[in-house]
Amino acid sequence: MAIKATIFKAELQIADMDRHYYQDHALTIARHPSETDERMMVRLLAFVRHADPALNFGKGLSDVDEPDLWKKDLTGAIDLWIEVGQPDEKRILKACGRAAQVIVYSYSSNSSIWWSQISNRVERARNLTVINLPSAISLALAKLAQRSMQLQCTIQDGQTWLTGDGETVQLDLTLLKAPTEYQR
């Protein structure tokens, strides 16, 4: 018998002053049995930074044809595809062909090795953004993980802060690759 996903609930208050987005979200997050708290919280961070009523969690680890998060327009076309971790270049390039915009949030101590191995092979992807979280930050995020969370997020002038359970994590993200052209 297969192990089932663990369900987490997050009450999320977002104040994104850069995008003028101020909303509360009640999220149900299914953590795959092979997923860590660290990875789940990086998925939650990706949701926070791109929050939109149309942004949804995909099947991610459970389905190779779906991202960790995505946003589709009313026609079903994929506007935004978000991957978490260190996907291989084939997956990234396939996503770039399917979506208007692709964002990868990499984390862990070996992200620089991963990026040095694939950066020249994905450089031609004009709609790709790659963001790295230092491992100290992703581990600090993991400490905020609880089965029932109340989190507040503030985004201002490119800086992101996530607060929960009396702890605040300042998220210093590093842009590894910016899109060279956004079109669709």
C-alpha positions as CSV (number, residue, x, y, z in Angstrom):
1,M,0.0,0.0,0.0
2,A,1.3,3.4,-1.0
3,I,2.1,6.1,1.6
4,K,-0.3,9.0,1.3
5,A,0.5,12.7,1.1
6,T,0.6,14.7,4.3
7,I,-1.9,17.6,4.3
8,F,-0.8,21.0,5.5
9,K,-3.0,24.1,5.9
10,A,-1.7,27.6,5.6
11,E,-3.5,30.8,6.3
12,L,-1.5,33.3,4.3
13,Q,-1.6,37.1,4.4
14,I,0.2,38.7,1.5
15,A,1.2,42.3,1.2
16,D,3.1,42.7,-2.0
17,M,3.8,46.4,-2.4
18,D,5.8,45.9,-5.5
19,R,2.8,44.4,-7.4
20,H,0.1,46.2,-5.3
21,Y,-1.3,42.8,-4.4
22,Y,-2.9,42.5,-0.9
23,Q,-4.8,39.3,-0.3
24,D,-5.4,36.5,2.2
25,H,-5.2,32.9,1.0
26,A,-6.4,29.7,2.7
27,L,-4.2,27.0,1.2
28,T,-4.2,23.3,1.4
29,I,-0.8,21.8,0.6
30,A,-0.3,18.1,-0.1
31,R,3.3,17.1,0.8
32,H,4.3,14.1,-1.2
33,P,5.8,11.3,0.9
34,S,9.2,11.9,-0.6
35,E,9.1,15.7,-0.2
36,T,10.8,17.4,2.7
37,D,9.5,20.4,4.7
38,E,12.2,22.5,3.1
39,R,11.0,21.7,-0.5
40,M,7.3,22.2,0.5
41,M,8.1,25.6,2.0
42,V,10.0,26.7,-1.1
43,R,6.9,25.8,-3.1
44,L,4.9,28.0,-0.6
45,L,7.4,30.8,-1.1
46,A,7.0,30.5,-4.9
47,F,3.2,30.8,-4.4
48,V,3.7,33.9,-2.2
49,R,6.0,35.6,-4.7
50,H,3.6,35.0,-7.7
51,A,0.3,35.0,-5.8
52,D,-2.7,35.3,-8.1
53,P,-6.3,34.0,-7.9
54,A,-5.4,31.8,-11.0
55,L,-2.2,30.4,-9.5
56,N,-2.5,26.7,-8.5
57,F,-0.4,24.0,-7.1
58,G,0.3,21.3,-9.6
59,K,0.9,17.6,-9.0
60,G,4.7,18.3,-9.1
61,L,6.5,15.2,-7.8
62,S,3.4,13.0,-8.5
63,D,3.1,13.8,-12.2
64,V,6.0,14.5,-14.6
65,D,3.7,16.5,-16.9
66,E,2.8,19.1,-14.3
67,P,4.9,21.7,-12.5
68,D,4.9,22.5,-8.9
69,L,2.8,25.6,-9.5
70,W,1.1,27.0,-12.6
71,K,-1.2,29.6,-13.8
72,K,-3.4,29.1,-16.8
73,D,-5.5,31.7,-18.7
74,L,-9.2,31.2,-19.5
75,T,-8.3,29.3,-22.7
76,G,-6.2,26.8,-20.8
77,A,-2.9,28.2,-22.1
78,I,-0.2,28.1,-19.5
79,D,0.9,31.7,-18.5
80,L,3.3,30.7,-15.8
81,W,5.1,27.4,-15.0
82,I,7.0,27.2,-11.7
83,E,9.5,24.4,-10.8
84,V,11.1,23.9,-7.4
85,G,14.5,22.2,-7.0
86,Q,17.0,21.3,-9.7
87,P,15.1,20.0,-12.7
88,D,17.1,18.7,-15.7
89,E,17.5,20.8,-18.8
90,K,15.1,18.6,-20.8
91,R,12.3,19.3,-18.3
92,I,13.1,23.1,-18.3
93,L,13.2,23.4,-22.1
94,K,9.9,21.4,-22.4
95,A,8.3,23.8,-19.9
96,C,9.6,26.8,-21.8
97,G,7.9,25.4,-25.0
98,R,4.6,24.9,-23.2
99,A,4.4,28.1,-21.1
100,A,4.7,31.9,-21.6
101,Q,6.9,32.2,-18.6
102,V,9.0,29.6,-16.7
103,I,10.5,30.2,-13.3
104,V,12.8,27.7,-11.4
105,Y,13.4,28.2,-7.7
106,S,16.6,26.2,-6.9
107,Y,17.8,25.6,-3.3
108,S,20.3,23.5,-1.5
109,S,24.0,23.7,-1.0
110,N,24.8,22.2,-4.4
111,S,22.7,24.6,-6.5
112,S,25.8,26.3,-7.9
113,I,27.1,22.9,-9.2
114,W,23.6,22.2,-10.8
115,W,23.5,25.6,-12.4
116,S,27.0,25.4,-13.8
117,Q,26.2,22.1,-15.4
118,I,23.0,23.2,-17.2
119,S,23.3,27.0,-17.6
120,N,24.8,26.9,-21.1
121,R,22.2,24.4,-22.3
122,V,19.2,26.5,-21.1
123,E,20.6,29.9,-22.0
124,R,18.6,30.0,-25.3
125,A,15.3,29.8,-23.3
126,R,14.1,33.4,-23.6
127,N,11.2,33.0,-21.2
128,L,13.2,31.3,-18.4
129,T,14.0,32.8,-15.0
130,V,16.1,31.0,-12.5
131,I,16.2,32.1,-8.8
132,N,18.4,30.6,-6.2
133,L,17.7,30.4,-2.4
134,P,20.8,30.0,-0.2
135,S,20.5,26.8,1.8
136,A,20.5,28.7,5.1
137,I,17.3,30.5,4.0
138,S,15.5,27.4,2.7
139,L,16.4,25.6,6.0
140,A,15.0,28.6,7.9
141,L,11.8,28.3,5.9
142,A,11.6,24.6,6.8
143,K,11.5,25.6,10.5
144,L,8.3,27.5,9.8
145,A,6.5,24.4,8.6
146,Q,3.6,23.1,10.7
147,R,0.5,21.1,9.9
148,S,-1.5,24.3,10.5
149,M,0.3,27.6,9.7
150,Q,-0.5,31.2,9.9
151,L,2.0,33.2,7.8
152,Q,2.4,36.8,6.9
153,C,4.4,37.8,3.9
154,T,5.6,41.3,3.0
155,I,7.3,42.1,-0.3
156,Q,8.7,45.6,-0.9
157,D,11.5,46.9,-3.1
158,G,12.4,43.4,-4.2
159,Q,12.8,42.2,-0.6
160,T,10.7,39.4,0.8
161,W,9.9,38.6,4.5
162,L,7.9,35.6,5.7
163,T,6.7,35.6,9.3
164,G,5.1,32.7,11.2
165,D,5.0,31.5,14.8
166,G,7.0,34.5,16.0
167,E,9.9,33.9,13.6
168,T,10.7,36.1,10.6
169,V,12.8,34.9,7.7
170,Q,14.3,37.5,5.3
171,L,14.5,35.9,1.9
172,D,17.6,37.1,0.0
173,L,17.1,35.5,-3.4
174,T,19.8,35.4,-6.1
175,L,18.8,35.8,-9.7
176,L,20.8,33.3,-11.8
177,K,19.0,33.9,-15.1
178,A,16.5,36.6,-16.2
179,P,14.3,36.2,-19.2
180,T,15.7,37.8,-22.3
181,E,12.4,38.4,-23.9
182,Y,8.9,38.0,-22.7
183,Q,6.4,37.3,-25.5
184,R,3.3,35.4,-26.2
